[in-house]
């Protein structure tokens, strides 16, 4: 491995650690804007010492730690372990993610947050606490011009 690769790896690790610590004071929009520094979910990792709110990426989404735990003790990924991981949303249409159903109050869309539907259309929430997308609640969403 070259010296430059070592330096880049070290910088990436430093950015990821900084983001992990800062995440509790950041919005989903701010975290997703720094997604390049968010580590990928590792099903064999022990997240017990991670702070609540620390982000990981998985299956095209950014997930926030709700309950510190050892992932090796659980079967499944963040999308299936919603008591352990919450979903981050953004207000930035350029970084809109695919729709994911809310789980209880976790993952509800709030005013101004966006998602991208299966056709690639981006929708912005016109209200808080939305658990259904534009197809089911057209009055609660507006299409974002791209």
N, C-alpha and C positions, 0 to 999 in steps of 0.2 A: 504494500500500500504506500502511496506517495505521501510526502509531507503535506501537500495541499489537501488530499483526501482526509488526512487526520485532522487538519484545521477545520475543514468544512463539517466533518462529523461532530467535532467538539462544539462548534458554533450552533449546530442544529440541536444538540443535546442541551446546551445552555438555554436556547430559546424555548425549548419544550419545558424545561424545569421552571423557567421564569413564568411562562404562561400558566402552568399548573398552579403556581402559588398566587398569581394575580386573578385567576378565573373567578373567584368568589365575588370580586368587585366589578366584574365585566358583564355586559349584556350578551345575549346570544349573538347579536349583530357584531359586536366587537370580537368575540371569540372566533366566529366564522370568518371574519376578515383576516384573522391570523391562522387560518386552518393549516397552512403549510407547516406550522410549528406544533400542531396537534398530533400526538402519537397515535398510531393505529392500535386498536383494541387487541390485546393478546390474551387468549383464553387460558393460558397457563400462568399468567401474571398474578402476583399478590398485590391487590390494590388496597390492602388494609391500612397502610400508612399514608395513603393519598388523602388530600383534603376534600371534603364535600364540595362539589362544584367543579372538580378537575375534569377536563375534557379528554375524550378519545374520539377517533373516527372509526366508523364501521359501516359497511354496506352503503356508502354514499352519504351518510349522515354524521352529525356531530352530536355525541352523547355526553351528558354531564353526570358525574358520579353523585348519586343520592345517598348510598349506603356503602361505606368502605367495606371491602370483602376480599377474599382470596378467590379469584375467578376459577381456579382449578377445582374448587369445591362445588361449583355450580355447572350445570350443563346448559349451554345456550349462550347466545350473544346478547349485546345490550337491547336490541329490538325485542327480544323474547323475555328479557329480565327487567321489566319496567319498574319493579319495586327497588331495583338497584341502580338503574340508569334512567335519567330524564332526557328528553329531546331538546336540543337547542334550535331556535328559529332565528331568522334574520329579517331585517326590514330592507335589505339591499337586494333589489330585483336581479342584479348581476350575479348574486350568489345564492339565489333561491334554490331550495332543495325539493326533492319529490315529497309529495304528501305522505305522512305517516299518521295513522289514527292515534288520537290521544288515548291515554290509559288513566282513567279517573281524571284528576286534575293535572296530571303530568302530560305535557305535550299539547295542551290547549293553545290555540293561536290567539294572540292578543292584537289589539288595534295596531295597524300598520305593518304587521308581520306578513311575509309573503311565502308562497309555495309555488312549485311548478307542477302542473298536471301532466297526465300521461301523453298529451298532445304537444307539450312544451309551452303551453300558455301559462303566464305568470299571473297569480291572483294576490291581491292585497286585502287583508282583513279590515272591514269597516266597523268592527266591534270587538269587544274582549270576549274571552272564554269560548272560542269557537271550536267545536269538536266535529264539525262536518264541513266538507269543502264546498266549492261554488256550485257543483252539480246538485247538491242537496239543499244548499242554503244560498241561492243566487242573490237574495236581498242583503246578505252579510258580506259579500265580496265584490270587489271591482277588478276588472281586468286591467293589467298594467301594460301600457303601450311599450313595445320594445323596438 
